Amino acid sequence: MRITRKFLEAKVAYLNQYLGQSTEAWTKQADGRYRANVGTYVLDHNSIYGGYCLNRICTEGGGQSHAIGSKRVPASQMADLISAFLEGMRLQDERLNQEYAEIANRLTA
């Protein structure tokens, strides 16, 4: 399967939805100005420098930090990295839910 930019953008949108973040990097305010959605993950693509990076918006002005490594990678590798990132989060959520259930059982016993 060929990995396209559109496919990667859909994976990033799913990542943002999973985390309860906006799927859009910017929001237009009532005064007409735009404000970056802090915490939102964005796909950075630059074919001249060698591919894709996954970044996270960290300031309302749009500043970004690298979420997965700092080197650009090809599309297929980025798809694998995002999938691994999501799986790690899912497993962490599962572990935390199990711990909370055990605590609740102890409190009600």
C-alpha positions as CSV (number, residue, x, y, z in Angstrom):
1,M,0.0,0.0,0.0
2,R,1.3,3.4,-0.9
3,I,1.3,5.9,2.0
4,T,0.1,9.3,0.9
5,R,0.2,12.7,2.6
6,K,-3.6,12.5,2.9
7,F,-3.4,9.1,4.6
8,L,-0.8,10.5,7.1
9,E,-3.0,13.6,7.8
10,A,-5.9,11.3,8.5
11,K,-3.8,9.4,11.1
12,V,-2.8,12.7,12.7
13,A,-6.5,13.7,12.8
14,Y,-7.3,10.4,14.5
15,L,-4.4,11.0,17.0
16,N,-5.8,14.4,17.9
17,Q,-9.4,13.0,18.3
18,Y,-8.1,10.2,20.5
19,L,-6.4,12.8,22.8
20,G,-9.4,15.1,22.7
21,Q,-7.5,17.8,20.8
22,S,-8.7,20.0,18.0
23,T,-8.0,18.5,14.6
24,E,-7.3,22.0,13.3
25,A,-4.0,23.7,14.0
26,W,-5.6,27.2,14.2
27,T,-8.9,28.7,15.4
28,K,-10.3,32.0,14.2
29,Q,-11.2,34.2,17.1
30,A,-14.2,36.6,17.3
31,D,-11.8,39.5,16.6
32,G,-10.7,37.9,13.3
33,R,-7.3,36.9,14.6
34,Y,-6.1,33.3,14.6
35,R,-4.9,31.4,17.7
36,A,-3.0,28.2,17.6
37,N,-4.6,25.2,19.3
38,V,-2.0,24.3,21.9
39,G,-1.6,20.5,22.3
40,T,-2.7,19.7,18.7
41,Y,-0.4,17.5,16.7
42,V,0.5,18.5,13.2
43,L,2.2,16.9,10.3
44,D,5.1,18.8,8.9
45,H,6.1,17.9,5.4
46,N,9.0,19.2,3.4
47,S,10.1,17.2,0.4
48,I,13.3,19.2,-0.1
49,Y,14.5,18.2,3.4
50,G,13.5,14.6,3.2
51,G,9.9,13.9,4.3
52,Y,7.8,14.2,7.4
53,C,7.9,15.2,11.0
54,L,5.2,14.9,13.6
55,N,5.1,18.1,15.7
56,R,3.0,19.3,18.6
57,I,1.8,22.9,18.9
58,C,3.1,24.3,22.3
59,T,2.3,28.0,22.2
60,E,-0.7,30.1,21.2
61,G,1.5,31.8,18.6
62,G,2.0,28.5,16.8
63,G,5.4,27.4,18.2
64,Q,6.0,23.7,17.7
65,S,8.1,21.0,19.3
66,H,9.0,17.6,17.7
67,A,6.7,14.9,19.0
68,I,8.6,11.9,17.6
69,G,12.3,12.4,16.9
70,S,13.7,15.4,15.2
71,K,14.7,14.0,11.8
72,R,12.4,13.8,8.8
73,V,11.4,10.4,7.6
74,P,9.7,8.9,4.5
75,A,5.9,8.6,4.5
76,S,5.8,4.8,5.2
77,Q,8.1,5.2,8.2
78,M,6.0,8.1,9.6
79,A,2.9,6.0,9.3
80,D,4.6,3.3,11.4
81,L,5.8,5.8,14.0
82,I,2.3,7.3,14.4
83,S,0.8,3.9,14.7
84,A,3.3,2.9,17.4
85,F,2.7,6.2,19.2
86,L,-1.0,5.6,19.3
87,E,-0.6,2.0,20.4
88,G,1.6,3.1,23.3
89,M,-1.0,5.6,24.4
90,R,-3.8,3.0,24.1
91,L,-1.8,0.5,26.2
92,Q,-1.1,3.2,28.8
93,D,-4.8,4.1,29.0
94,E,-5.7,0.4,29.4
95,R,-3.2,0.0,32.2
96,L,-4.5,3.1,34.0
97,N,-8.1,1.9,33.6
98,Q,-7.1,-1.4,35.1
99,E,-5.4,0.3,38.1
100,Y,-8.4,2.5,38.7
101,A,-10.7,-0.5,38.7
102,E,-8.5,-2.3,41.2
103,I,-8.5,0.7,43.5
104,A,-12.3,1.0,43.2
105,N,-12.7,-2.7,44.0
106,R,-10.5,-2.3,47.2
107,L,-12.5,0.8,48.3
108,T,-15.9,-1.0,47.9
109,A,-14.8,-4.3,49.4
